[in-house]
Amino acid sequence: DLEIADGEFVVFVGPSGCGKSTLLRTIAGLEEASSGDIAIARRTVNDLSPSERGVAMVFQSYALYPHMSVYENMAFGLKLAKADKAEIDRRVRAAAETLNISDYLERKPKALSGGQRQRVAIGRAIVREPQVFLFDEPLSNLDAALRVRMRYEFASLHERLGTTMIYVTHDQVEAMTLADRIVVLNGGVIEQVGRPMELYERPRNLFVAEFIGSPKMNLIPGEIVSATARGATVRTAAGDTLEAAVDASAAKAGDAVTLGVRPEHLAVAGAGGIAAKVTFAETLGHATFAYADYGGTALTVQLPGDVRPRAGETLRLSIPADQSHLFDAGGEAFPRP
């Protein structure tokens, strides 16, 4: 079950094949729901055709008519619906102004950049004045720099229109930057729904913990030494003892667990901590990512850009208890305070 509020920007994320595009297409009416109900504005739409649902969909492919101008591409759906000519003109020009493509209305798609073509595809959806916009990986065909710019434009568009938007992507950076709420899907099941930082700081299970965050969370296997409602002591497979500030009252000594810590929360320690051997270091300028081996467990450590460890070097790393996550043998997270 999932309820999306009026005017909300919700992003579906998950690995390939998890069902996010299928769910979007089912909302649009392009796929038939095998069970359950789909309601838009409190109206059940299962038996309605896509054109009757009050939705507009933008696909990964721009699907523009090459022989038509930008204006004609945007107006085409309204002409088919036999809308008044003056109303068509008003909507097309208003959408073009919203998307900053008014100067391109007489151009053909081949004369536009990828970002401009995507704006035309969005404009074709806007002129329909739908109750819900559905976006299926609309930025995946664009280069990296243009994707960053278009993310900003999507956020601005939502702010201006205030219309409900559902956006599908496999790129969790897009999800984190655009969404009011993120829906994490896995094998056709909703794993967790929440605000971006809620999922980042309090993942419900191992799947969400690994999927949300880039680089992904480090996972260290171990077993419970002691557990209370205020925290747990964990012995790792490498023999070190670590603390996690979680409610572990449901656990007992000897239980198999996984301790999770994000790369930015690992700190180089002068003494103590755990010892990990660097296998590779990636310098990005603002930060250095060190990839290290800890007793057979691969760790990623985010370091300041001016710190550049060499392969083979041993890092002593401290793991703060209040930044540690703990998961039981079934992958479910112990609650954090």
C-alpha positions as CSV (number, residue, x, y, z in Angstrom):
1,D,0.0,0.0,0.0
2,L,1.2,3.5,-0.9
3,E,-0.5,6.9,-0.5
4,I,0.9,9.9,-2.3
5,A,-0.2,13.4,-1.1
6,D,-1.5,16.0,-3.5
7,G,1.4,18.1,-4.8
8,E,4.0,15.7,-3.5
9,F,7.2,14.8,-5.4
10,V,7.7,11.1,-4.9
11,V,10.6,9.1,-6.4
12,F,10.6,5.3,-6.9
13,V,14.1,3.8,-6.7
14,G,15.5,0.3,-6.8
15,P,17.7,-2.0,-8.9
16,S,16.9,-3.0,-12.4
17,G,13.9,-5.3,-12.6
18,C,12.5,-4.4,-9.1
19,G,9.2,-3.2,-10.6
20,K,9.5,0.6,-10.4
21,S,8.7,1.3,-14.1
22,T,6.0,-1.4,-14.1
23,L,4.4,0.3,-11.1
24,L,4.5,3.7,-12.9
25,R,3.0,2.2,-16.0
26,T,0.3,0.6,-14.0
27,I,-0.6,4.0,-12.5
28,A,-0.7,5.4,-16.0
29,G,-2.9,2.6,-17.3
30,L,-0.3,1.1,-19.7
31,E,-0.2,-2.1,-17.6
32,E,-3.2,-3.8,-16.0
33,A,-3.2,-4.2,-12.3
34,S,-3.5,-7.9,-11.4
35,S,-5.0,-7.0,-8.0
36,G,-5.7,-4.0,-5.8
37,D,-7.0,-0.6,-6.6
38,I,-5.4,2.6,-8.0
39,A,-7.1,5.8,-7.0
40,I,-6.3,9.3,-8.4
41,A,-8.0,12.2,-6.6
42,R,-10.2,9.7,-4.7
43,R,-11.4,8.2,-7.9
44,T,-10.7,4.5,-8.6
45,V,-9.2,4.4,-12.1
46,N,-8.5,0.7,-12.7
47,D,-11.0,0.4,-15.5
48,L,-10.2,3.8,-17.1
49,S,-8.1,4.2,-20.1
50,P,-4.8,6.2,-19.8
51,S,-6.4,9.2,-21.5
52,E,-9.1,9.3,-18.9
53,R,-6.9,9.1,-15.8
54,G,-5.7,12.7,-15.6
55,V,-2.0,11.7,-15.9
56,A,0.7,12.7,-18.3
57,M,3.8,10.6,-18.8
58,V,7.3,11.5,-19.8
59,F,9.5,8.6,-21.0
60,Q,13.3,8.0,-21.1
61,S,13.0,8.4,-24.9
62,Y,11.9,11.9,-26.0
63,A,9.6,10.4,-28.7
64,L,9.3,13.7,-30.6
65,Y,7.9,13.9,-34.1
66,P,10.9,14.9,-36.2
67,H,8.9,16.5,-39.0
68,M,7.0,18.8,-36.6
69,S,8.2,22.0,-34.9
70,V,8.5,22.3,-31.2
71,Y,5.2,24.2,-31.1
72,E,3.5,21.4,-33.2
73,N,4.9,18.6,-31.0
74,M,3.6,20.3,-27.9
75,A,0.2,21.1,-29.4
76,F,-0.4,17.7,-31.0
77,G,-2.1,15.9,-28.2
78,L,-4.5,18.9,-27.6
79,K,-5.3,19.0,-31.4
80,L,-6.2,15.3,-31.3
81,A,-8.5,16.1,-28.3
82,K,-10.1,18.8,-30.5
83,A,-9.2,21.6,-28.0
84,D,-10.0,25.2,-29.0
85,K,-7.2,26.7,-31.1
86,A,-6.8,29.7,-28.8
87,E,-6.7,27.5,-25.8
88,I,-4.0,25.3,-27.4
89,D,-1.9,28.4,-28.2
90,R,-2.3,29.7,-24.6
91,R,-1.2,26.4,-23.1
92,V,1.7,25.8,-25.4
93,R,3.1,29.3,-24.9
94,A,2.6,29.2,-21.1
95,A,4.4,25.8,-21.0
96,A,7.2,27.0,-23.2
97,E,7.7,30.0,-21.0
98,T,7.7,27.8,-17.9
99,L,10.4,25.6,-19.4
100,N,12.4,28.5,-21.0
101,I,12.0,27.2,-24.6
102,S,9.9,30.0,-26.0
103,D,12.7,31.0,-28.5
104,Y,12.7,27.4,-29.9
105,L,9.0,27.0,-30.8
106,E,9.6,27.1,-34.5
107,R,12.6,24.8,-34.5
108,K,12.5,21.1,-35.4
109,P,13.8,18.6,-32.8
110,K,17.0,17.9,-34.8
111,A,18.1,21.5,-34.1
112,L,17.8,21.1,-30.3
113,S,20.2,19.7,-27.7
114,G,19.3,16.7,-25.6
115,G,18.3,18.9,-22.7
116,Q,16.1,21.0,-24.9
117,R,14.4,18.0,-26.4
118,Q,13.7,16.7,-23.0
119,R,12.1,20.0,-22.1
120,V,9.9,19.7,-25.2
121,A,8.8,16.3,-24.0
122,I,8.0,17.7,-20.6
123,G,6.2,20.6,-22.2
124,R,4.0,18.2,-24.2
125,A,3.0,16.7,-20.8
126,I,2.5,20.2,-19.1
127,V,0.0,21.4,-21.8
128,R,-2.4,18.6,-20.8
129,E,-2.6,20.1,-17.3
130,P,-2.7,16.7,-15.7
131,Q,-3.4,15.9,-12.1
132,V,-0.3,13.7,-11.9
133,F,3.0,13.8,-13.8
134,L,4.7,10.5,-14.3
135,F,8.4,10.5,-15.2
136,D,10.2,7.3,-16.3
137,E,14.0,7.8,-16.0
138,P,13.8,11.0,-18.0
139,L,17.4,12.0,-17.6
140,S,19.2,8.7,-18.3
141,N,19.9,9.6,-21.9
142,L,21.7,12.9,-20.9
143,D,25.4,13.4,-20.1
144,A,26.5,13.8,-16.5
145,A,26.7,17.7,-16.5
146,L,23.3,18.1,-18.2
147,R,21.7,15.6,-15.7
148,V,22.9,17.9,-12.8
149,R,21.4,20.9,-14.5
150,M,18.1,19.1,-15.3
151,R,17.7,17.9,-11.7
152,Y,17.6,21.6,-10.7
153,E,15.1,22.3,-13.5
154,F,12.8,19.4,-12.3
155,A,12.9,20.8,-8.8
156,S,12.1,24.3,-10.0
157,L,9.3,23.0,-12.2
158,H,7.7,21.2,-9.3
159,E,7.9,24.3,-7.2
160,R,6.3,26.4,-9.9
161,L,3.5,24.0,-10.9
162,G,2.8,22.4,-7.5
163,T,1.4,19.3,-9.3
164,T,1.9,15.8,-8.0
165,M,4.9,14.2,-9.6
166,I,6.0,10.5,-9.5
167,Y,9.5,10.0,-10.8
168,V,11.3,6.7,-11.5
169,T,15.1,6.4,-11.4
170,H,17.9,4.0,-10.7
171,D,20.1,6.9,-9.7
172,Q,19.8,7.4,-6.0
173,V,21.5,10.8,-6.2
174,E,18.5,12.0,-8.3
175,A,16.2,10.5,-5.7
176,M,18.0,12.2,-2.7
177,T,18.1,15.6,-4.4
178,L,14.6,15.7,-5.9
179,A,12.2,13.8,-3.7
180,D,9.9,14.9,-0.9
181,R,9.7,11.1,-0.2
182,I,11.5,8.1,-1.6
183,V,10.0,4.7,-2.2
184,V,12.6,2.0,-2.2
185,L,11.5,-1.1,-4.2
186,N,13.0,-4.5,-4.3
187,G,11.5,-7.5,-6.2
188,G,8.1,-5.8,-6.4
189,V,8.0,-5.1,-2.7
190,I,8.2,-1.7,-1.0
191,E,11.1,-1.9,1.4
192,Q,10.8,1.5,2.9
193,V,9.1,4.9,2.3
194,G,10.4,8.1,3.8
195,R,12.1,11.4,3.4
196,P,15.6,11.2,1.9
197,M,17.5,11.9,5.1
198,E,15.2,9.6,7.0
199,L,16.2,6.7,4.8
200,Y,19.8,7.7,4.9
201,E,20.0,8.0,8.7
202,R,17.5,5.3,9.7
203,P,17.4,2.5,7.0
204,R,14.9,-0.1,8.0
205,N,16.9,-3.0,6.7
206,L,20.2,-4.0,5.0
207,F,18.8,-3.6,1.5
208,V,17.9,0.1,2.1
209,A,21.1,0.7,4.0
210,E,23.2,-0.6,1.0
211,F,21.1,1.0,-1.7
212,I,20.8,4.6,-0.2
213,G,24.1,6.4,0.0
214,S,27.1,6.8,-2.4
215,P,29.5,5.2,-1.7
216,K,27.4,2.6,-0.1
217,M,27.4,1.8,3.6
218,N,30.2,-0.5,5.0
219,L,28.9,-3.8,6.4
220,I,31.0,-5.7,9.0
221,P,29.9,-9.1,10.1
222,G,30.1,-10.0,13.8
223,E,28.2,-11.4,16.8
224,I,26.6,-9.9,19.9
225,V,28.8,-9.8,23.1
226,S,26.2,-7.9,25.2
227,A,23.0,-6.1,24.4
228,T,20.7,-3.6,26.2
229,A,18.1,-1.1,25.2
230,R,20.9,1.6,25.2
231,G,23.4,-0.2,23.0
232,A,25.2,-3.3,21.9
233,T,28.8,-4.6,22.0
234,V,29.8,-6.5,18.9
235,R,32.8,-8.7,18.3
236,T,33.7,-8.6,14.6
237,A,34.9,-11.6,12.6
238,A,38.4,-10.1,12.8
239,G,38.3,-10.2,16.6
240,D,37.8,-6.5,17.4
241,T,35.1,-5.2,19.8
242,L,32.9,-2.4,18.6
243,E,30.0,-0.5,20.1
244,A,26.6,0.5,18.5
245,A,24.3,3.0,20.1
246,V,21.0,1.1,19.2
247,D,18.1,-0.4,21.1
248,A,19.4,-4.0,21.1
249,S,17.0,-5.3,23.8
250,A,15.7,-7.9,21.4
251,A,19.2,-9.4,20.9
252,K,21.2,-11.8,23.1
253,A,24.8,-12.8,23.4
254,G,26.0,-15.0,20.5
255,D,23.5,-13.6,17.9
256,A,24.9,-13.1,14.4
257,V,24.7,-9.4,13.4
258,T,26.0,-7.0,10.9
259,L,27.4,-3.6,11.9
260,G,27.0,-0.8,9.4
261,V,28.9,2.4,9.1
262,R,29.0,5.0,6.3
263,P,32.3,5.9,4.7
264,E,32.2,9.5,6.0
265,H,31.8,8.3,9.6
266,L,35.0,6.3,9.6
267,A,37.8,8.4,11.1
268,V,41.5,7.9,11.1
269,A,42.6,7.2,14.7
270,G,46.0,7.8,16.2
271,A,45.7,4.7,18.3
272,G,43.1,2.0,18.9
273,G,40.3,1.4,16.5
274,I,40.5,-1.3,13.8
275,A,43.3,-1.9,11.4
276,A,42.5,-2.0,7.7
277,K,45.0,-2.3,4.8
278,V,44.6,0.1,1.9
279,T,44.2,-1.6,-1.5
280,F,43.4,1.4,-3.6
281,A,42.9,5.2,-3.1
282,E,40.8,7.4,-5.3
283,T,41.5,11.1,-5.2
284,L,38.6,13.4,-6.3
285,G,40.0,16.7,-5.1
286,H,37.4,17.6,-2.4
287,A,37.8,14.1,-0.9
288,T,39.8,10.9,-1.1
289,F,38.1,7.5,-1.0
290,A,40.4,4.8,0.4
291,Y,39.3,1.2,-0.3
292,A,40.7,-1.1,2.3
293,D,40.6,-4.7,3.5
294,Y,39.6,-5.5,7.1
295,G,39.9,-9.2,7.8
296,G,38.4,-10.1,4.4
297,T,35.7,-7.4,4.6
298,A,36.0,-4.6,2.0
299,L,35.7,-1.1,3.5
300,T,35.4,2.3,1.9
301,V,36.8,5.3,3.9
302,Q,36.1,8.9,3.0
303,L,39.1,11.1,3.9
304,P,39.9,14.8,3.3
305,G,41.2,15.5,-0.2
306,D,44.7,16.3,1.0
307,V,45.0,12.9,2.6
308,R,46.4,10.4,0.1
309,P,47.2,6.9,1.5
310,R,49.2,4.5,-0.5
311,A,48.3,0.9,-1.4
312,G,49.6,-1.4,1.3
313,E,49.4,1.2,4.0
314,T,47.6,0.3,7.2
315,L,44.9,2.7,8.5
316,R,43.8,2.7,12.1
317,L,40.0,3.6,12.0
318,S,37.6,4.5,14.7
319,I,33.9,3.8,14.4
320,P,31.7,6.1,16.5
321,A,29.0,4.2,18.4
322,D,26.4,6.9,17.7
323,Q,27.0,6.7,13.9
324,S,26.8,2.8,13.8
325,H,23.9,0.8,12.5
326,L,23.2,-2.7,13.6
327,F,21.2,-5.4,11.7
328,D,20.1,-8.8,12.8
329,A,20.6,-12.1,11.0
330,G,17.4,-11.4,8.9
331,G,18.7,-8.1,7.8
332,E,16.3,-6.0,9.9
333,A,17.7,-2.9,11.6
334,F,17.8,-2.4,15.4
335,P,16.2,1.0,16.3
336,R,18.5,3.9,16.6
337,P,17.8,6.7,19.2
